[in-house]
């Protein structure tokens, strides 16, 4: 359990209210000694509970005191005994009122801490829901893109060029789609490894033995078919891994796939 989850569990509220057993108290005090954020949260809760107790505190009514004092004057023969008895009664009523206040305050604080814990759990749940919604949105976008890609490659005017893995990555595959009618070229990253940070794959068209830049592209799954440059008379295609933004000449030692038209 992370420190944030521990704080959100509600155990610190129970600790401040005195609702933990000895073992649980020992655990909280250990967490407090090694985690400054736990210590700050306990201090914050103590101050909040003190403020709340002051807010809900109820003083015994003045009328009660006056009534007790008036009863003292009704007995002249045994005034000392009567005074003692009524003061005891006054103290008893006051103690009962304070006890009732403490019970009500503790119950209020208990339910407040439960509400606070539930609110934090709802925030976590909302965050998870938003994350799932984002994943579904990406999946729907990818499905729509796949449908468009399928329509494009199904065109009878499209020539498919399969590029197979080179020595550096024998299992890699990628495909170039060339539409002879529109002179458009698209590249499918296939199962190329994910490009390292700061690097990017670059497509090359080979014409008369000379490599010609056909553009850079991404290797992630969501990219789908990516448009490349049309090179008239291309006889083969190859993909190399270059610094992000591409290179003027291909790095032959970093050639991942190659295929003839």
C-alpha positions in Angstrom: 0.0 0.0 0.0 1.4 3.4 -1.0 1.6 6.3 1.4 -1.2 8.1 -0.4 -3.5 5.0 -0.1 -2.5 4.6 3.6 -3.6 8.2 4.3 -6.8 7.7 2.3 -7.7 4.5 4.2 -9.3 6.3 7.1 -6.9 4.8 9.7 -5.4 8.2 10.6 -8.9 9.6 11.5 -9.5 6.5 13.7 -6.1 7.1 15.4 -6.8 10.7 16.2 -10.3 9.7 17.6 -8.7 7.0 19.7 -10.5 4.1 17.9 -7.5 1.9 17.3 -6.1 -1.0 19.4 -2.5 -1.0 20.7 -1.0 -2.8 17.7 -2.8 -0.4 15.2 -1.6 2.6 17.2 2.0 1.3 17.1 1.7 0.9 13.3 0.4 4.4 12.8 3.1 5.9 15.0 5.7 3.9 13.1 4.4 5.3 9.8 4.4 8.8 11.3 8.0 8.5 12.2 9.2 7.5 8.7 6.8 9.4 6.5 6.6 13.2 6.9 3.4 13.3 4.9 1.7 11.0 7.4 2.9 13.2 10.3 1.5 16.3 8.6 -1.8 14.6 7.9 -2.2 13.5 11.6 -1.4 17.1 12.7 -3.9 18.5 10.2 -6.6 16.0 11.5 -5.9 16.9 15.1 -6.4 20.6 14.3 -9.5 20.0 12.3 -11.0 17.9 15.1 -10.2 20.5 17.7 -11.8 23.2 15.6 -14.9 21.0 15.1 -15.1 20.3 18.8 -15.0 24.0 19.6 -17.7 24.6 16.9 -20.1 22.0 18.3 -19.5 22.7 22.0 -22.6 23.6 24.0 -22.5 25.5 27.3 -25.0 24.5 30.0 -27.9 27.0 30.0 -27.7 29.9 32.5 -31.3 29.1 33.6 -30.2 25.7 35.0 -27.6 27.4 37.2 -30.1 30.1 38.4 -32.7 27.4 39.2 -30.2 25.5 41.3 -29.1 28.6 43.2 -32.8 29.6 43.8 -33.3 26.2 45.4 -30.5 26.9 47.8 -32.3 29.9 49.3 -35.5 27.8 50.0 -33.9 26.0 52.9 -32.6 28.0 55.8 -32.3 25.3 58.4 -29.9 23.1 56.5 -28.3 25.5 54.1 -24.9 23.9 54.0 -26.2 20.4 53.3 -28.6 21.7 50.7 -25.8 23.7 49.0 -23.6 20.7 48.8 -26.4 18.5 47.4 -27.4 21.0 44.7 -23.8 21.8 43.7 -23.3 18.0 43.3 -26.5 17.9 41.2 -25.3 20.8 39.1 -21.9 19.2 38.5 -23.6 15.9 37.6 -25.9 17.6 35.0 -22.9 19.5 33.6 -20.8 16.3 33.3 -23.7 14.5 31.6 -24.1 17.4 29.1 -20.4 17.3 28.4 -20.5 13.5 28.0 -23.4 13.8 25.6 -21.5 16.5 23.6 -18.4 14.3 23.4 -20.5 11.3 22.2 -22.3 13.4 19.6 -19.1 15.0 18.4 -17.3 11.7 18.1 -20.1 10.3 16.1 -20.1 13.3 13.8 -16.3 13.0 13.4 -16.6 9.3 12.7 -19.1 9.7 9.9 -17.2 12.7 8.6 -14.0 10.6 8.3 -16.0 7.9 6.6 -17.4 10.4 4.1 -13.9 11.8 3.5 -12.6 8.3 2.8 -15.5 7.5 0.5 -15.0 10.8 -1.4 -11.3 9.9 -2.0 -12.3 6.4 -3.2 -14.8 8.0 -5.6 -12.0 10.3 -7.0 -9.8 7.2 -7.7 -12.8 5.5 -9.3 -13.5 8.5 -11.5 -9.8 8.7 -12.5 -10.0 5.0 -13.5 -13.2 5.5 -15.5 -11.7 8.4 -17.4 -8.6 6.3 -18.2 -10.8 3.5 -19.5 -12.9 5.9 -21.5 -9.7 7.3 -23.1 -8.6 3.7 -24.0 -12.0 3.0 -25.6 -11.8 6.3 -27.5 -8.3 5.2 -28.9 -9.7 1.8 -29.7 -12.6 3.3 -31.6 -10.3 5.6 -33.5 -8.0 2.7 -34.4 -11.0 0.6 -35.6 -12.2 3.5 -37.8 -8.7 4.0 -39.2 -8.4 0.3 -39.9 -11.6 0.5 -41.9 -10.2 3.3 -44.0 -6.9 1.5 -44.5 -8.7 -1.6 -45.6 -10.6 0.4 -48.3 -7.4 1.9 -49.5 -5.4 -1.4 -49.9 -8.4 -3.1 -51.5 -8.2 -0.8 -54.4 -7.2 -2.8 -57.6 -4.8 0.0 -58.5 -2.7 -0.5 -55.4 0.6 -2.4 -55.7 1.7 -4.1 -52.5 5.5 -4.3 -51.7 6.4 -6.7 -48.8 9.6 -5.8 -47.0 11.2 -8.6 -45.0 13.6 -8.4 -42.1 17.3 -7.7 -42.7 20.2 -9.2 -40.8 19.8 -6.8 -37.8 16.1 -7.8 -37.3 15.2 -11.0 -39.2 11.6 -11.2 -37.8 10.7 -7.6 -38.7 8.1 -6.9 -41.4 6.7 -3.8 -43.1 4.7 -3.1 -46.2 4.6 -0.3 -48.8 1.3 0.4 -50.7 1.7 2.2 -54.0 -1.5 3.4 -55.8 -0.6 3.6 -59.5 -3.7 5.7 -60.3 -3.1 8.4 -57.7 0.7 8.1 -57.3 0.1 7.9 -53.6 2.4 5.8 -51.4 1.7 4.6 -47.9 3.8 2.6 -45.5 2.6 0.2 -42.8 5.1 -0.2 -40.0 4.0 -3.9 -39.6 5.8 -5.4 -36.6 8.9 -3.2 -36.6 10.3 -2.8 -33.0 9.4 0.3 -31.2 11.8 3.0 -32.1 14.1 4.1 -29.1 13.7 7.6 -27.7 15.0 10.2 -30.1 15.0 7.8 -33.1 12.6 7.3 -36.0 12.2 4.9 -38.9 12.9 6.3 -42.4 11.6 4.8 -45.7 14.0 4.8 -48.7 13.1 4.2 -52.3 15.9 2.5 -54.4 16.2 3.6 -58.0 19.1 2.5 -60.2 20.9 1.5 -57.1 20.6 4.9 -55.4 18.6 5.4 -52.2 16.1 8.3 -52.2 14.4 9.6 -49.1 10.7 8.7 -49.0 10.0 10.1 -45.6 10.0 9.2 -41.9 7.2 7.4 -40.0 6.2 6.2 -36.6 6.2 2.6 -35.4 3.3 2.7 -32.9 0.2 0.6 -33.4 -2.2 3.6 -33.6 -0.4 5.2 -36.6 -1.9 2.8 -39.1 -1.0 3.5 -42.8 1.2 6.5 -43.0 1.7 8.6 -46.1 5.2 8.5 -47.7 6.8 10.3 -50.6 6.1 9.1 -54.2 9.3 8.3 -56.0 8.8 7.7 -59.8 10.4 4.5 -61.0 11.2 3.1 -57.5 12.5 -0.5 -57.9 12.8 -1.4 -54.2 12.1 -0.1 -50.7 14.1 -0.3 -47.5 13.6 1.0 -43.9 16.4 2.2 -41.7 16.5 3.5 -38.1 17.7 7.1 -38.0 17.8 10.1 -35.6 14.3 11.7 -35.2 13.6 13.9 -38.3 15.5 11.6 -40.7 18.8 11.5 -42.4 20.2 12.7 -45.8 21.8 9.3 -46.4 20.7 5.9 -45.0 22.5 4.2 -42.2 23.0 0.8 -43.8 24.1 -0.9 -40.6 20.6 0.0 -39.2 18.5 -1.3 -42.1 15.6 -3.3 -40.7 13.6 -4.4 -43.8 14.0 -4.5 -47.5 11.7 -5.5 -50.4 11.7 -5.3 -54.2 8.7 -3.8 -56.2 
